[in-house]
Each structure stands twice: as C-alpha cells, then as structure tokens.
Amino acid sequence: MNFKDITGQEEVKNTLTQALKQNHLAHALLIRSDDGGAGLSVAIAFANFMLCPNRSETDACGECDTCSKTKKLIHPDFHFVLPYKSLSEKDDDQGKAEMMSQWRSLISENIYPTLRNWASHAEIETKQISISVKESRRILYNVSLKPFEAEKKIIFIWLPELLGIEAANALLKVLEEPNQRTQFLLVAHDYEKILPTILSRTQLVSVRRFTETEISNALIKDFGTEPEKAEQIARLAEGNMNAAKDLVHGMPDNNLALFQNWFRLCYGQKMVDLVFLSEEFQNMGKEPQKNLLQFGLSMLRESLIWNYGNADQIRLTVEEKSFMANFSKVIQANKVDKISHWINESYYQIERNVNPKMVFLDLSIQISKIIKA
Ligand SMILES: [Zn+2]
C-alpha cells in the first residue's frame, strides 16, 4: 500500500516522512486512530515507504521488487503481530500461516478494517481474540534476527491494547532495549487500555478522522458515487471511511424521498398508508432500514441548525434544503429531541432483530403523536 492509496490525511503523511528524513523517528511509534480509521493503512503505507529503496520524498515507488512484496504483505522484514484466536502448541506454525493468509485477504479487500471486520473475516468470536504470549515471544525471536533484505526490519503490532499482561511484559522487554535494526509500529484504537509502561516507550502519532470532503471525494473516485449521494453519506459516516463504504452498499438512493413520504404520512396521521409503508420498509432489509433511521436522525439534527444555527453550517444538498424549508417549520426543537429518542430506540430494536414492520409502525405512531402534540 502506498500513501497515495489513502485519501487526504496529508498532515500525518508529512509528519512521518519528514521524521524519517530528518532522523527523528523514535524506535517505537504508536499510531492511533478510531476503530476503522486511517491509522492502520497509514502505518502500512509508512512501512512500505521505509522499506522501498526507490522512494521519493513523499511516497514509496510502488513498482520495485520490495514494493511488490510489501504490497502483498509478504516482505520477509515486515512482521505482523495481530490479535487472533489462541492456538495450541501443535498448530502454532500452521495457525500463524493461516492467520497471515486471512490477514492478506482482508487488507486486499478493505484498507480500513475494524476489529469486528477482522474477527468475522477470520471467523473468530470477538471476545476470544487477543495477542497471545506466544506471539510476544515470537517478537523477541524476530528482533534477534538480522534483517533479510532491508536495512531495518519492521515489527508491526495491530491493537497492542489486546496484549495480555504476560504478553505485554515480553514486549516491554524488547522496547526497553532498542536496537538500530528494528522499527516498531504499534497501531491502536483503545489507547487508554495500553499499559502505561508500554506507552512511555513509544512516540504517539494521532491520525484524525477523515473530513467530509475526503470521504465524498473517495466515494466519487472509488465507487463512482453521484456527488449528491456522496455528500449525504459523508455526513452520515462521521469521519469513518469504513462506515461510509458500508453506506455506499447499504443506502437506498432515495432515502430523502422515503423519509419525506414517511413524514408526510405521519403528519397527516394516515394510519392505513403507514401500515403499508411499514411493510415496504420491512422488505428493504436490515442495513437500508438502519440507514434510513440514521438519515432521519441527521435530518433532525440539521433542522436544529436550520432554525437556530448559522446558515454556513448547513450541510445539505440542494434537494434536502428545499425539503428542510418546510420540515423545520413543522418540527420544532422540543419535538426534535422526542423524535430522535424514538428513532434511536427503533434503531436498537432493528439491530436486535425485532420485527421491522412492528418497529416502523410503532415509530410512525409515536412520530404522529409528537408532531400533532
Ligand atoms: Zn519501491
């Protein structure tokens, strides 16, 4: 992976490449972002940058033999330590090989995976996932080796917060005795759960969320999403590219039309029509149902800004604005709170597989009551 494969995030790319150039790089970096954020891919691209002998000022060449190996995550000096299921002594080597092949296939599909994505890809229960003591001992062994091809080898630890105490102590040992031939890259989400003794031996690099513009540009470029829809999704994704990509696949093109029609029926208390509409929602499937509810929440939030905020802060498409002009007159602030509460409730019920027709019908009745109150 190259830096250019990651949309935006210029500040952190710059910080890292400059630190390397000026020899200011600590022997262990802790790169931190949200779950599903850009931290993981930034770290992989930086490893590629460090290993590439033909790199430019700003990126790996992407074409040399080294780049072709790092791209496939098979470079012999690029070691991965990952949370995984616990393996018996006997399955250890085979298990590690299996883990790496699952990891390679995950990253080739998704460069912003969440822990949950990894667990489901590798078919592990999330609660059984951890970095084992054996993995930590393997770090000790790898550190003792000379690099095979590069000047330095890279030990890449994804989610050090999932190290058990014993495993963390093994890691601590190597972090305490840095050697010139090893670069540690730790990539974390739950930064607070990492042992302070480990934190104190690393240099922190924070990777921010994506901006809405970065997300909508990436969606237009990678998926050919229509600009208006890309903007809508970027707003819902709240800086998370992974969530945005899920929304591309799960979001009906006509969320606004659906929502508009639904609210019109609630406003008119058209109960018979609402029963039919709930059936229609039921047939959409779970992800689109959740997305419609999320869309509703974002419309309610925007209506507050519309009524009380600064017009510059309005983040709506042209079509949405024309809807909002009427919507915001009907839905005053006290109603926004109440309706948002019921939409949130419904969202959790849908997640828990409660019958969607009943959920949407109940919700419609609540909304009708609140609007008319
Ligand atoms: Zn290269």
Residues whose N, C-alpha, C, O or C-beta is under 5 A from the ligand:
A	BS01	ZN	C52 P53 N54 A60 C61 G62 E63 C64 C67
